[in-house]
Amino acid sequence: MAGFSKIEWTDSTFNPWVGCTKIKRPGNKPSACDFCYAEKWAKRSGQVEWGNNPRRRTTESYWRGPLNWNAQATDFQKENGRRRRVFCASLADVFDNQVDAQWRSDLFNLIRRCDQIDWQLLTKRPQNIKKMLPRDWGNGYPNVWLGTTAEDAESYQQRVGHLLALPAVVRFVSYEPALGPLGTIRVGKETPDWIIIGGESGVRADLARPTQPQWARDAIAECRQHNVAPFLKQWGSYSNNPLVVEKGLTIKEAMRADPPENGKGGGKLDGKIWRKFPRALTMDNPKKEPMSAQHAVEGRELLPG
């Protein structure tokens, strides 16, 4: 198991099984699943057939990886000043109704055992979360963040309400790929704790859907208004970068001002890096402050992801 992930908002990834079925939106509207990177991985690796086919559980030796991370938690926290974050699952969906329920039960048993790492469970099926959570979920496990994906305002309003109706120490939204304006992030009286923003990547240039810089700017403004942590991951392509779109720079000029080290296609907006993290509810933080001082909304430094 690889120790670290290249995904900017996590440290490691864990896939209890692999395989998924693409989510179709009403009216055949653009979907985050349209150019699924995991499906491409499946075709290259030959390990699983994507779509309505059996999922493949990963090996027992692979499942021991999180136990090793948990055992190394003290060293990780001393080195990084925080807990390890684990994205689950990058090649599957934890709340997939085509998965054996026992596998999911085994996953939550593992999560309970690995209580010194923070699990970031991201799904495109938030309507399934409630019925698939373990019976002892209560107000949420202190080491589990629940998240869902939303490509635009319509999908946000359709999906995020399911997420915000549930208790969790951190509830987050992946607005990636951003395929339209996000609109208000408030659903009823609730808002998520964290919003990841990003343009589409890993797609041929002639197929990639554009992300407008103003959409990200408006989403960050919404986050600041509601004391939500914004995380601008990447533009996906320099054709989306505001230095090109709004300032008229060439791609080479934009790459010098906002290099790929800031994210694919760069990662700056209005001259700043926006990478904030929420503060989870822990025994040391019983009031669940919205963000730690290190990750305060007003901060502008590039923080470790």
N, C-alpha and C positions, 0 to 999 in steps of 0.2 A: 504494500500500500504506500503510495506516495505521501510524503510528510506534509507538503504544502501545495496549495492551489494557486494558480495564476489569477483566479477571480479576485478582483480588488476588494470585495466586501466580506470575504471569508478567509479562513486560514487553510482549511482542508475540506475535502469532499468525501462523503460516504454514500455508497449505493447498496442498500440491502438486497436489491434485485435490480435487474435491468429490463427495459422494455416499457412501451407506453403506446397509447392511441391518441392521435391528434384531436384537439378540440376544434369542432366546427362552430363558427359563429353564425347566428341567424342572418339570412340574406347573403351568405357567403362573403361577409365583411372580412377585411384583413385581420389575420390572427397571428399571434406570436408563434404559433405552431407551424405556420406555413413553410418556414425554412429551418426546421428543427435541427440544431447541431447534433443532438443525441441520435437522431435518425441517421445522420451522415456517419456518425461513429459506428452505429450498428452495421451499416452497409460495408464499411471498411473492415471492421473486425470480424464480421460473420458470426458473432456470438449470440445474436438474437434477431428474430425477424420482427420488424416494427409493425405496429398496428394491432388489429384484432387477432393476435397470436399469443401463445403462452408466454408469460414472463419467465425470466430465468433468475433463480436465486443465486446470489454470489456465494463464494466458498466459505467454509468455516474458518479457514486461516485468515481470509480477508476480514471476516467479522471480528476477529481478535484485534484488529487495528485500533478501533476506538478505546478498547481496554488498555492498550499500550499508551495511547495519548492521555488517558485518564491517570495512569500511573505516573506519567511524566508531567502532570499538571503543575506541580510546585515549581519545577525548573522553568516551565514555559512562562508562568506568571512572573517569576523573578526576572526573566529576560525581557518580557514584553510589557509588564505592568498591568496585565489584564488576563482574562481567561481565553483559552483557544476557542475559536468559532468554527463550527462544522456545518457545512451546507449539505442537507439531505433532502432530495436526492438529485444529482445533476443528470442522471441517465434514466430516471424513472419518476413516478409520482407516488408519494407516501399514501395519498388518499384516493388511489386508483381503485375503482370497484371491480376491476378484473384481476385483482391480486388476492391470493389466498389469505384469508383473515388471520390464520395462524402466523404467517410471516410477519404481518403488521404487529401482532401481539409480541412476537419475539423481538421485533425492533424496539418496542416501548420497554420491554424488559431490559434490553441493552442500554437504552437511554437512561433508565432509572439507575442502572449500575454505574454508568459513566456520568456522575453528577458533578464532576469538576470541569466539564466542558459545556459550552453553550451550543445547543443544536438549533440550526436554522432550517425549519421545515417549510419549504416553499411548494405550493400546489397551484394548479390551474383548475382544481375542482373544490373550491371552498364550500360548496353546498354539501359535500360529503364529510367535512371535518367533524361536525358534531356527533354524527352517528358512529364514527370510527375512532373517536378518542377512547382511551382506556377508562375503565370505570372509576379509577381513583384519581382522575384528572382534577377534580375539585375546582379550585381557582387557577389552575395551571401548574405545571411543573416549573420549579424555579430555574431550570436549565433549558427550557424549550421556548423558542421564538416561533410564532406561527405567521406565515405569510402567504400572499396570493399574487398572481400576475394580473396586470391591467394594461391594455395597450392604448386606451383612450378614455374619454369621459363616460361613454356608454357602458363599456365593459367594467369600468371602475364602479359605477353605480349598481351594476348587476351583481358583481362578485364581492365587493368589499363589505357590503352589508352583512353577508354570511360570516365573514371573518370578525367583524367588529361586534357581532352578537355573542362572541365567545370570550371567556376569560383567558388571558395569557399574559405572561410577564412582559413580552414584547409582541406587538402585532405590526406587521410590516407589509408593504406593497412594493412589488417590482414593476416599475413603469418602464419596461424594457422588453422589446423595442417600443419606443414611444412613436406611435403611428398616428396620433392626433392629440389635440389639447386635452389635458386631464380635467380641467374645470375645478370645481370646488372639491376639496378633499374631505369635507365634513359629510357624514352620512347620519342624519338625525342629529343627535347631540355628540356623536362619537367621531374621533379621528384616529388614524393609525399612529404609531410611535415613530415610524421610520419609513421613508420613501426613497427607493433606489431609482435613479433615472439614467437611461442610456439609449443611444441610437443603435440601429441594427448593424450587426457585424457578422463575419463569417459567411457572407453571401456574395455572389458575383455582382460586380458593380452595376450591371444592367438590370439586376433583379432587386437590389436593395431598395427598400422603401425609405423615403426621406424623413428626418426628424428636424423640425424647425427649432432654431435656438430659442425663439420666444416661448415655445411650449415648455421648455425646461426652465426658463426664467420665471414664467408664471407659476409653475409647480413649486419652485423654490420659494417664491413670494408667499404662496399658500402655506408652505411648511413654516415659514418664519412667523406668519400671522397666527398660526395655531400651535406654535411651540413644538413642532414636529422636526425630527432630524432629517435633513436632506442629504442625499449621497449621489452626486453626479459622477457616475462611473466612467463614461466615455461618450464620444460622439459617434463612434462606430466607423465613421469615414470622414475624411477631411472635407468631403463635399457637404457635410452637415455642420462643420465647425463655424462658429460665428465670425471668426477672423476672415474666413472665405466668403460666407454667405452675406454678412453684414458690413464687413470692413473692406472687402474687395481684394484681400491679399491672395497671392497665388498659393497653391498647395505647398510648394517648397518654402515660401515665406512663413506660412502658418506652422509648418513643421518645426521651424527654428524657434518660433515664439511659443508654441505649445507642442512640445515634442511627444512622440508616441509613448514615452515613459509615463506620461500623464494619463494614458488610456488609449485605446485604439481610436485613431482619428483625433487624438488630443482629448483633454478633459477640462480645459478652462472655460469659464463663462464670466464675461466682464472682468477679465484679468485675474480671476481668483479660482482656486481649487475648492470645490464644495464637497467635502467628504466627512460627514458627521455620522456618529453612531448614537443609538439610543442607550439609555442606561436601564439595564434590566433590574427587576425586583429581586433582591437577594436578602440574605439574613442581615447583611450590613447596610442594606438600603431598603428598609421596610416600607417607606413612604412612596417608593417608586418615583423618585425625582425624574423629570422628563429627560434630562441629559446630564452627564457628569460635567464638572467644570472643564475637564480636558476636551470634551466634545461639545462645548456650548455653541449654540447657533451663531452667536456673534463672532466666534473664532473663525479665522480664515486660513490657518496653517494646514498643510497637507499632513493628515494624520495616518498612522499605520492602518492598513486594511486587512 
